[in-house]
Amino acid sequence: MIVDHVARFPNIYDLLSGRGSLWFSAAEGFVTISGLLVGYIYTHKILIQPTLVVKRLYRRALVLYISVISLALFFMAYSHLILHEGNFVQGSNSLFGLLFQLATLQYSYGWAEFLTHYVIFLLLAPLGLYLIAKKHSILLLLLSCLVWAVNLWNSDGQTRYEFTASWQFLFFIGMVVGAHLLSVNAWVRSHISKLNIQRLKYILWGVALLLFILNSFLSYGINLISDLFPSISLFSETVHKIWTPLNENFFSWWTDKATAAPLRILFGVVMFWALFTFFNRFATQIHKYTNGVFLTLGRQPLFAYCFGAVAIFFTEKYIPSPSKPGLVFVANFLVTSGVLFITYSFTKLFTRYTSTKTLRSPEFRKSID
């Protein structure tokens, strides 16, 4: 997500992010895995300790709400007072109107705005958990799917609430999967042999890889190859003539990001499950050879996201793209790597600080006595 938001292309990270122009993105996975964790952690507690579950989810929603509002105010104040930029939102001619839109999550400014959707998802999460715990997962999915379908057919996906109405489907799918993850895993292992499970994984990984390559090729790869190898420019033009009208008249609607269109969900499920099983299979090796980078970012996703938003904001404002074509690739790589490194470094420091604070807290000392 950071690579897509920095948006300095081309660079080597294209091989991972797809320049944010694919039929799926990290954002969908971010929402789905958030719902998965909520379902996995809280489903068995919602009937036993409903007050505790609601308190924790709503406290998390409040932290997200304060974070996104604070960051938006900081970005706007800095832009207005230091950079002398204005006109942050249309339709708001007064400071009160602007603050009202911020407070009601109709508007945000900067790269942390995605958190506004999470606030609403978390506010709705206790109801979803209750339905799942009462064995009404199908009813939850039907209600969520109905909201998604109505919004898909009647919305342009332009307003924040329309976006939320579409993407809530991903969050609740994740909740249902998380709630039943252990039972489904047990059923699969008892009904399918280890050899066939391994074969299915390889097939899933292969399909996901082919989907990523095809999507990357059609989205930006064909132009990149044509620039590198002018001799195949005719082939590039032919593909472009065939694909462009097909995409504009048909495919783009079915893979639209704002409305979480059907094919986007389908492709997202394939990629998410492929990555999920791949990381689960090679978790030890990935942790070892990346020096725990993914684990550090995964343990503090809110801080990493918010600090990344700050790093991206200042990068966008103060680091221009190079004017010489020959320097673009290297410069983009260095800038993107710099933002990633800074975000990781401060997230690691924050993790150490919070860990030390937890160890020193009276609650923790009491729990181990």
C-alpha positions in Angstrom: 0.0 0.0 0.0 2.9 2.4 0.7 4.4 1.6 -2.6 1.2 2.4 -4.4 0.7 5.6 -2.4 4.2 6.9 -3.1 3.4 6.2 -6.7 6.9 6.8 -8.1 6.8 4.5 -11.2 8.5 2.8 -12.9 10.7 1.1 -10.2 11.6 -2.4 -9.1 8.6 -2.5 -6.8 6.3 -2.7 -9.8 6.9 -6.4 -9.6 5.1 -6.5 -6.2 2.5 -3.7 -6.4 1.6 -3.6 -10.1 1.6 0.2 -9.9 -1.8 0.2 -8.2 -3.4 -0.4 -11.5 -4.3 -4.1 -11.2 -7.7 -5.8 -10.9 -6.9 -6.3 -7.2 -4.7 -4.4 -4.7 -3.3 -4.6 -1.2 -6.1 -2.5 0.1 -8.7 -5.2 -0.4 -6.4 -7.7 1.4 -6.0 -5.2 4.2 -9.7 -4.9 4.7 -10.3 -8.6 4.4 -7.6 -9.7 6.8 -8.8 -7.1 9.3 -12.3 -8.6 9.2 -10.7 -12.1 9.4 -8.9 -11.2 12.6 -12.0 -9.7 14.2 -13.9 -12.8 13.5 -11.1 -15.1 14.6 -10.5 -13.3 17.9 -13.9 -12.2 19.0 -16.6 -14.6 17.7 -16.3 -17.0 20.6 -16.3 -14.1 23.1 -19.3 -12.1 21.9 -21.9 -14.2 23.7 -19.8 -14.7 26.8 -18.4 -11.2 27.3 -20.4 -8.9 25.0 -19.6 -5.8 26.9 -15.8 -6.5 26.8 -15.9 -7.2 23.0 -18.0 -4.1 22.2 -15.7 -2.0 24.4 -12.5 -3.2 22.7 -13.9 -2.8 19.2 -15.3 0.6 19.9 -12.2 1.7 21.6 -10.2 0.7 18.5 -12.7 2.6 16.4 -12.2 5.7 18.5 -8.4 5.4 18.1 -8.9 5.2 14.4 -11.3 8.1 14.3 -9.0 10.3 16.4 -6.0 9.3 14.2 -7.6 10.0 10.9 -9.1 13.3 12.0 -5.8 14.4 13.6 -3.8 13.6 10.6 -6.2 15.3 8.2 -6.1 18.5 10.4 -2.3 18.3 10.5 -2.0 17.9 6.7 -4.4 20.7 6.0 -2.9 23.1 8.5 0.6 22.4 7.2 -0.5 22.8 3.6 -2.3 26.0 4.3 0.1 27.7 6.7 3.5 26.4 5.4 2.8 25.6 1.7 0.0 28.2 1.2 -2.4 25.7 -0.3 -6.1 25.9 0.1 -9.5 24.8 -1.1 -9.4 21.4 0.5 -12.9 20.3 -0.3 -15.6 21.4 -2.6 -19.0 22.3 -1.2 -17.6 23.6 2.0 -17.3 27.4 2.1 -16.7 27.8 5.8 -14.4 26.4 8.4 -17.4 25.0 10.3 -18.6 23.1 7.2 -15.1 21.7 6.6 -14.9 20.5 10.3 -18.3 19.0 10.0 -17.4 17.0 7.0 -14.3 15.8 8.7 -16.2 14.9 11.9 -18.8 12.9 10.0 -16.2 11.1 7.9 -17.5 12.6 4.7 -14.1 14.0 3.9 -10.5 13.5 4.7 -7.2 14.9 3.5 -3.9 13.1 3.1 -3.0 9.4 2.8 -4.7 8.2 6.0 -8.2 8.7 4.7 -8.7 5.0 4.2 -9.1 4.6 8.0 -12.4 6.4 7.8 -14.0 3.3 6.4 -12.5 1.1 9.2 -14.2 3.2 11.8 -17.6 2.4 10.3 -16.7 -1.3 9.9 -15.7 -1.6 13.5 -18.9 0.1 14.7 -20.9 -2.6 12.8 -18.6 -5.5 13.8 -20.4 -6.4 17.1 -23.7 -7.0 15.2 -21.8 -9.2 12.7 -20.1 -11.1 15.5 -23.5 -11.7 17.2 -25.1 -13.1 14.0 -22.1 -15.4 13.4 -22.0 -16.6 17.0 -25.8 -17.3 16.8 -25.1 -19.5 13.7 -26.5 -16.9 11.3 -23.4 -16.4 9.2 -25.4 -16.9 6.0 -27.9 -14.2 7.0 -25.0 -11.8 7.7 -23.5 -12.5 4.3 -26.9 -12.1 2.6 -27.5 -8.8 4.3 -24.0 -7.6 3.5 -24.3 -8.8 -0.1 -27.6 -7.0 -0.6 -26.1 -3.7 0.5 -23.1 -4.3 -1.8 -25.3 -5.3 -4.8 -27.7 -2.3 -4.4 -24.7 0.0 -4.2 -23.0 -1.6 -7.1 -25.9 -1.0 -9.5 -27.0 2.4 -8.3 -23.7 4.1 -7.4 -20.8 5.7 -9.2 -18.7 4.9 -6.2 -17.6 8.5 -5.8 -18.8 9.4 -2.3 -17.1 8.0 0.9 -20.3 6.4 2.1 -20.8 4.6 -1.2 -17.2 3.3 -1.0 -17.9 2.1 2.5 -21.2 0.4 1.4 -19.2 -1.6 -1.2 -16.2 -2.5 0.8 -18.1 -3.6 3.9 -18.8 -6.8 2.0 -15.0 -7.6 2.0 -14.8 -6.9 5.8 -17.8 -9.2 6.6 -16.5 -12.0 4.3 -13.3 -11.8 6.3 -15.2 -12.0 9.6 -17.1 -15.1 8.6 -13.9 -16.8 7.3 -12.1 -15.9 10.5 -14.8 -17.2 12.7 -14.8 -20.6 10.9 -11.2 -20.7 10.0 -10.2 -23.5 12.5 -13.3 -25.7 11.7 -12.8 -25.3 8.0 -9.1 -26.1 8.3 -9.9 -29.2 10.4 -12.6 -30.4 7.9 -10.1 -30.0 5.0 -7.4 -31.9 6.7 -9.8 -34.7 7.7 -11.3 -35.1 4.2 -8.4 -34.3 1.9 -5.1 -36.0 1.9 -1.9 -34.1 2.6 -0.7 -34.8 -0.9 -3.9 -33.4 -2.5 -3.8 -30.3 -0.2 -0.2 -29.7 -1.4 -1.3 -30.1 -5.0 -4.2 -27.7 -4.5 -1.8 -25.1 -3.0 0.5 -25.4 -6.0 -2.4 -25.0 -8.4 -3.7 -21.9 -6.4 -0.2 -20.4 -6.4 0.2 -21.0 -10.2 -3.2 -19.5 -11.0 -2.4 -16.4 -8.8 1.0 -16.0 -10.5 -0.5 -16.2 -14.0 -3.3 -13.8 -13.1 -0.7 -11.3 -11.7 1.5 -11.6 -14.8 -1.5 -11.2 -17.2 -2.9 -8.3 -15.3 0.5 -6.6 -15.1 1.1 -7.1 -18.8 -2.2 -5.6 -19.9 -2.1 -2.7 -17.4 1.4 -1.4 -18.0 3.7 -4.1 -19.1 3.0 -4.0 -22.8 3.9 -0.3 -22.9 7.0 -0.9 -20.8 8.2 -3.7 -23.1 7.5 -1.7 -26.2 9.7 1.2 -24.8 12.5 -1.3 -24.0 12.2 -3.1 -27.3 11.0 -0.8 -30.1 11.1 -3.7 -32.6 7.9 -5.1 -31.1 6.0 -1.8 -31.2 3.6 -3.2 -33.8 2.7 -6.0 -31.5 2.2 -3.5 -28.7 -0.1 -1.4 -30.8 -2.1 -4.4 -31.8 -2.6 -5.6 -28.2 -3.5 -2.0 -27.2 -6.1 -1.7 -29.9 -7.8 -4.9 -28.9 -7.6 -4.5 -25.1 -8.4 -0.8 -24.7 -12.0 -0.9 -26.0 -12.6 -4.2 -24.3 -11.5 -2.8 -21.0 -13.3 0.5 -21.3 -16.6 -1.0 -22.4 -16.7 -4.1 -20.3 -13.8 -5.2 -18.1 -13.2 -1.9 -16.2 -16.8 -2.0 -14.7 -16.4 -5.6 -13.5 -13.1 -4.9 -11.9 -13.8 -1.4 -10.5 -12.1 -0.7 -7.2 -14.5 1.9 -5.7 -17.6 -0.4 -6.0 -15.7 -3.6 -5.3 -17.0 -5.1 -8.5 -17.7 -8.9 -8.9 -14.5 -9.8 -10.8 -12.4 -7.7 -8.5 -13.7 -9.7 -5.5 -13.1 -13.0 -7.3 -9.6 -12.1 -8.4 -8.9 -10.6 -4.9 -10.0 -13.9 -3.3 -7.6 -15.9 -5.5 -4.7 -13.5 -4.7 -5.5 -13.2 -1.0 -5.8 -17.0 -0.4 -2.7 -17.7 -2.5 -0.7 -15.2 -0.4 -2.3 -16.4 2.8 -1.3 -20.0 2.2 2.1 -19.1 0.8 3.0 -17.0 3.9 1.6 -19.6 6.2 3.7 -22.3 4.5 6.9 -20.3 4.5 6.4 -18.1 7.5 9.6 -19.2 9.3 11.8 -18.6 6.2 10.2 -15.3 5.4 10.7 -14.1 8.9 14.3 -15.2 8.9 15.4 -13.8 5.5 13.5 -10.5 5.8 14.9 -9.9 9.3 11.3 -9.7 10.7 10.2 -6.8 8.6 6.8 -8.2 7.9 6.2 -9.2 11.5 7.2 -5.7 12.7 4.8 -4.0 10.4 2.1 -6.5 11.0 2.2 -6.1 14.8 1.7 -2.3 14.5 -0.5 -1.8 11.4 -2.1 1.4 12.6 1.1 3.1 13.5 2.8 1.9 10.3 -0.1 3.1 8.2 -0.3 6.5 9.9 3.4 7.1 9.9 3.6 6.0 6.3 1.0 8.5 5.5 3.1 11.3 7.0 6.2 10.1 5.2 4.3 10.0 1.9 2.8 13.4 2.5 6.3 15.1 2.9 7.7 13.0 0.1 5.0 14.2 -2.3 5.5 17.9 -1.2 9.3 18.1 -1.1 10.9 15.5 -3.4 10.2 16.2 -7.0 10.6 13.6 -9.8 13.8 13.8 -11.8 13.7 15.7 -15.0 16.3 13.5 -16.8 14.6 10.3 -18.2 17.7 8.2 -17.5 17.5 8.9 -13.8 13.8 8.2 -13.3 14.0 4.4 -12.5 16.9 4.8 -10.0 15.3 7.9 -8.4 11.9 6.3 -8.0 13.5 3.2 -6.5 15.5 5.3 -4.0 12.6 7.5 -3.0 10.2 4.5 -2.5 12.9 2.5 -0.6 13.5 5.6 1.6 9.8 5.9 2.6 9.6 2.1 3.3 12.8 2.2 5.4 11.8 5.2 7.4 8.3 3.8 8.0 9.8 0.4 9.1 12.4 2.0 11.3 10.0 4.2 13.2 7.5 1.3 13.5 10.2 -0.9 15.0 11.1 1.9 17.5 7.4 2.3 18.4 7.1 -1.5 18.9 10.0 -1.5 21.3 8.6 1.4 23.2 5.1 -0.2 23.5 6.6 -3.5 24.5 8.7 -1.9 27.2 5.8 0.1 28.5 3.6 -3.1 28.6 6.3 -5.0 30.6 6.5 -2.2 33.1 2.7 -1.7 33.5 1.0 -2.8 36.8 -1.6 -4.8 34.9 1.1 -6.9 33.2 3.0 -7.5 36.4 -0.2 -8.5 38.2 -1.1 -11.0 35.4 2.2 -12.9 35.8 2.2 -13.0 39.6 
